[in-house]
Amino acid sequence: MNTVFDLSQDRLGVWQLRLDGELHSGVTVVRAFPIGAPHEAVSVLSAEGHELLWIEAPLSLPEGQQQAVNNALQAREFMPEIQRVDGVSSFTTPSIWSVQTNRGFTQFVLRGEEDIRRLSGQTLIVADEHGVQFLIRNLPALDRHSRKLLDRFL
């Protein structure tokens, strides 16, 4: 990619993009494939939702631009990844789940089995009672105890 751009925050924390000499304020950076290919293409959208910039390989950007893109993505995204299921209060729903995520320990309420969605043979999304979505990227890679607990709900 040879496009020269500058992605930064203004003093109020609003993301802005300078592209071809024009400043676009209130931009949003989104992953094209957030679950299937999270480190690949991203898009920078205008405040109106129109694509301003397509970045095919964000990992190939210079360090400063790469850091700005990552910071903008982190400010927008919140999908903790479950790494271990410590316990479940009951095998009937609603139930309280105690889990270790990539962001630390948490507990949440699972309202019903329909709140566990299988995206592929090894990828699941678990939604809590508040709509927060937790990702299980690689079900077979979880420890035996976690898989056993999850099997009761799948």
MOJO-V104039 format. One record per helix or strand. SS is the DSSP state (2 for helix, 1 for strand). FROM is the first residue (numbers start at 0). TO is the last residue. If there is no record, write none. Layout:
ss=<SS:SS>
from=<FROM:FROM>
to=<TO:TO>
//
This chain:
ss=<1:1:1:1:1:1:2:2:1:1:1:2:1:1:1:2:2>
from=<4:14:21:27:41:50:57:62:80:94:103:112:115:123:132:138:143>
to=<8:18:24:30:44:54:59:75:87:100:109:114:117:126:135:140:150>
//
